[in-house]
Amino acid sequence: MEFLNGVMQRHLRKAPFYIMLMLATAITLVPIIWVFASALKTNKEIRENPLALPSAWRFDNYLEAWFGASFDAYFFNSIFITVTSVAIVLFLSSLAAYAFAKMRFPGNQAIFFIFLFGMAFPLSAKLGPLLSLMYELNLANSRFGLILVYVAGSLPFAILMLRAFFQGFPQELEDSALLDGCSRFQFYMHILLPLSKPSLMALGIFVFMGTWNEFFQALLLINEDSKRTLPLGLTAFQDEYVTDFALSFAGINITAVPVIIVYIMFQRNLIEGITVGSIK
């Protein structure tokens, strides 16, 4: 009896925590469920009773959004720009982080803080010079120019994250590799990168999600419809006076699906990459 009383008391003490978790889950899931349900309605149903379930499941909204608004082209642009940006960021940031963490050269700390200085300014303060530079270099309204902007914006955080991870590697590991005839670049390619896979995967997920969902810089730099990304493509369902809400919701779901898939596939790597090195 005393055992049962003890179990009940422990559960009662945890009850407020469980209630808070349930509320947080509901606050998170309700808007997501509402968006998915609205994508299966007509515009009339959305306007008249936005919280009700669809009277008929209109899956053709997805087909109309995909083919009618050139979402296939937007999807390809987003995939190309995002994957290319992630690959370049991982390669350049890992090289720079290795140099800052393990190599000693004049200006090491100064150059590192110059990289970090880019994180100190909000995006709105950088847009004017950025747009001016991109137009002067004839890189505006191009996928390559947008990739450069995303890479430049992601590098400071990526270098900061990987440098902290690389500093945790024992120096004896690199010294023994160099004594065995391994060059610094060979050590970087064949030893450091394989051991850094969790951190690289976590960083790649962060950069992927940030680049995939970015809207404002793409809006200012991309003018041609054929070069739009998916977030920009959502504006195709809006004009000055009317918004096609049903197709907009369907487009939002199409845009969100790749991020959800990436997170589900690599969530273990994300957690491992964030926590690695925190416990010695």
C-alpha positions in Angstrom: 0.0 0.0 0.0 2.8 2.4 0.9 4.4 1.5 -2.5 1.3 2.5 -4.4 0.9 5.7 -2.4 4.5 6.6 -3.3 3.9 5.9 -7.0 0.7 8.1 -6.9 2.6 10.9 -5.2 5.3 10.8 -7.8 2.8 11.0 -10.6 0.9 13.8 -8.9 4.1 15.8 -8.6 4.8 15.3 -12.3 1.2 16.2 -13.3 1.8 19.9 -13.9 4.8 19.0 -16.1 2.7 16.6 -18.2 -0.1 19.2 -18.5 2.4 21.8 -19.8 3.7 19.3 -22.3 0.2 18.5 -23.5 -0.6 22.2 -23.9 2.7 22.9 -25.8 2.0 19.9 -28.1 -1.5 21.2 -28.8 -0.3 24.8 -29.5 2.2 23.3 -31.9 0.0 20.8 -33.7 -3.3 22.6 -34.0 -2.0 25.2 -36.6 -0.3 22.5 -38.6 -3.4 20.3 -38.7 -5.5 23.4 -39.6 -3.1 24.2 -42.6 -3.3 20.6 -43.9 -7.1 20.5 -43.5 -7.5 23.9 -45.2 -5.5 22.7 -48.2 -8.3 20.1 -48.9 -11.2 22.7 -48.8 -12.7 25.1 -51.3 -12.1 28.8 -50.8 -15.8 29.2 -49.9 -15.4 26.7 -47.1 -12.3 28.4 -45.8 -14.0 31.8 -45.7 -17.3 30.7 -44.2 -16.1 28.1 -41.6 -12.3 28.1 -41.4 -12.1 25.7 -38.4 -14.4 23.0 -39.8 -13.2 19.9 -41.5 -13.6 19.7 -45.3 -16.9 18.6 -46.6 -15.1 16.8 -49.4 -11.4 16.0 -49.5 -10.1 18.0 -52.5 -6.7 16.4 -53.2 -6.8 18.0 -56.6 -5.8 21.3 -54.9 -2.3 19.8 -54.7 -2.2 18.9 -58.4 -3.5 22.3 -59.4 -0.9 24.0 -57.2 1.9 21.9 -58.6 1.1 22.1 -62.3 -1.0 25.3 -62.4 1.5 27.5 -60.7 4.8 26.0 -62.0 5.6 24.6 -58.6 7.6 21.9 -60.3 10.1 24.5 -61.6 10.1 26.3 -58.2 10.8 23.0 -56.5 13.7 22.3 -58.8 15.1 25.7 -58.1 14.8 25.3 -54.4 16.4 21.9 -54.4 19.3 23.1 -56.6 20.0 26.3 -54.6 19.6 24.6 -51.2 21.7 21.5 -51.9 24.4 23.5 -53.6 24.5 26.0 -50.7 24.7 23.3 -48.1 27.5 21.5 -49.9 29.6 24.7 -50.3 29.0 25.8 -46.7 30.0 22.5 -45.3 33.2 22.4 -47.4 34.3 25.9 -46.8 33.3 26.2 -43.1 35.1 22.9 -42.3 38.3 24.1 -43.9 38.2 27.4 -42.2 37.2 26.0 -38.8 40.1 23.5 -39.0 42.5 26.3 -39.7 41.1 28.5 -36.9 41.0 25.6 -34.4 44.3 23.7 -35.1 46.7 26.0 -37.0 48.6 28.9 -35.7 49.3 31.8 -38.1 49.5 35.6 -37.9 46.1 37.1 -37.5 44.3 33.8 -36.6 42.1 35.3 -33.9 41.6 38.6 -35.8 40.4 36.9 -39.0 38.1 34.6 -37.0 36.4 37.6 -35.3 36.1 39.3 -38.6 34.0 36.3 -39.8 31.9 36.5 -36.6 31.4 40.2 -37.1 29.0 39.4 -39.9 26.6 37.9 -37.3 26.4 41.2 -35.4 24.4 43.0 -38.0 20.7 42.4 -38.7 19.8 41.4 -42.3 18.0 44.8 -42.8 21.3 46.6 -42.2 23.1 44.5 -44.8 20.5 44.5 -47.6 21.5 47.9 -49.2 25.2 47.1 -49.7 24.4 43.5 -50.6 21.9 44.5 -53.4 24.3 47.2 -54.7 27.1 44.7 -54.9 25.1 41.9 -56.5 23.8 44.3 -59.2 27.3 45.7 -59.9 28.6 42.2 -60.3 25.7 41.2 -62.6 24.8 38.4 -60.1 21.3 39.6 -59.4 18.4 37.6 -60.8 20.5 34.4 -61.0 20.6 31.2 -59.0 24.4 31.4 -58.7 24.1 34.9 -57.1 21.5 33.7 -54.7 23.7 30.7 -53.7 26.6 33.1 -53.0 24.3 35.2 -50.8 23.1 32.2 -48.8 26.7 30.8 -48.4 28.0 34.1 -47.2 25.2 34.4 -44.7 25.6 30.9 -43.3 29.4 30.8 -43.1 29.9 32.8 -39.8 27.6 30.5 -37.8 29.0 27.4 -39.5 32.6 28.3 -38.8 31.8 29.1 -35.2 30.0 25.8 -34.6 32.7 23.6 -36.3 35.6 25.5 -34.7 34.2 24.7 -31.2 33.9 21.0 -32.2 37.4 20.8 -33.8 39.0 22.3 -30.7 37.8 19.3 -28.8 39.9 16.9 -30.8 43.1 15.8 -29.0 46.2 17.4 -30.5 48.0 14.0 -30.1 45.7 12.5 -32.8 46.9 15.1 -35.4 50.5 14.9 -34.2 50.6 11.1 -34.6 49.0 11.4 -38.1 51.6 13.9 -39.2 54.4 11.8 -37.8 53.1 8.9 -39.9 53.6 11.0 -43.0 50.0 12.3 -43.3 49.7 15.9 -44.6 47.4 18.4 -43.0 44.9 18.1 -45.9 45.0 14.3 -45.7 44.4 14.5 -42.0 41.5 16.8 -42.7 40.0 14.6 -45.4 40.6 11.1 -44.0 40.5 11.5 -40.3 38.9 14.8 -39.2 35.9 14.8 -41.5 34.8 11.2 -40.8 35.1 11.8 -37.1 33.1 15.0 -37.5 30.1 13.4 -39.3 27.6 14.1 -36.5 28.5 17.8 -36.3 28.5 18.2 -40.1 25.1 16.5 -40.4 23.6 18.8 -37.7 25.1 21.8 -39.4 23.8 20.7 -42.8 20.3 20.3 -41.4 20.4 23.8 -39.9 21.7 25.3 -43.2 19.2 23.3 -45.3 16.2 24.5 -43.3 17.3 28.1 -43.2 18.1 28.2 -46.9 15.0 26.3 -48.0 12.6 28.6 -46.1 14.4 31.9 -46.9 12.1 34.4 -48.6 13.2 38.0 -48.2 16.6 38.0 -50.0 15.2 35.8 -52.8 12.3 38.3 -53.2 14.8 41.2 -53.7 17.3 39.3 -55.9 15.1 37.2 -58.1 12.8 38.8 -60.7 12.2 36.1 -63.3 9.4 33.7 -62.6 11.4 30.7 -63.9 14.1 31.3 -61.2 11.8 31.6 -58.2 12.2 29.3 -55.2 9.2 27.7 -53.5 8.7 30.4 -50.8 8.5 33.0 -53.6 6.2 30.7 -55.6 3.6 31.0 -52.9 3.0 34.6 -54.0 1.7 33.2 -57.3 -1.7 32.6 -55.6 -2.1 36.2 -54.6 -2.9 39.3 -56.5 -3.9 42.8 -55.6 -7.5 42.0 -54.6 -7.9 38.2 -54.3 -6.0 35.4 -52.7 -6.6 31.7 -53.6 -6.4 30.4 -50.0 -6.9 26.7 -50.9 -4.1 26.6 -53.3 -1.9 28.7 -51.0 -2.3 26.2 -48.2 -1.6 23.4 -50.6 1.6 25.2 -51.7 2.6 25.7 -48.1 2.3 22.0 -47.5 4.3 21.2 -50.6 7.0 23.6 -49.4 7.0 22.1 -45.9 7.2 18.4 -46.9 11.0 18.3 -47.8 12.0 19.9 -44.5 9.8 17.4 -42.6 11.4 14.5 -44.5 14.9 15.8 -43.9 14.3 16.3 -40.2 12.7 12.8 -39.8 15.5 11.1 -41.7 18.3 12.9 -39.8 16.9 13.8 -36.4 19.2 11.3 -34.7 22.2 12.9 -36.4 20.9 16.4 -35.4 20.6 15.4 -31.7 23.9 13.6 -31.7 25.7 16.6 -33.5 24.3 19.1 -31.0 25.2 17.0 -27.9 28.5 15.6 -29.0 31.4 17.0 -27.0 29.1 18.3 -24.3 29.8 15.2 -22.1 33.4 14.4 -21.5 
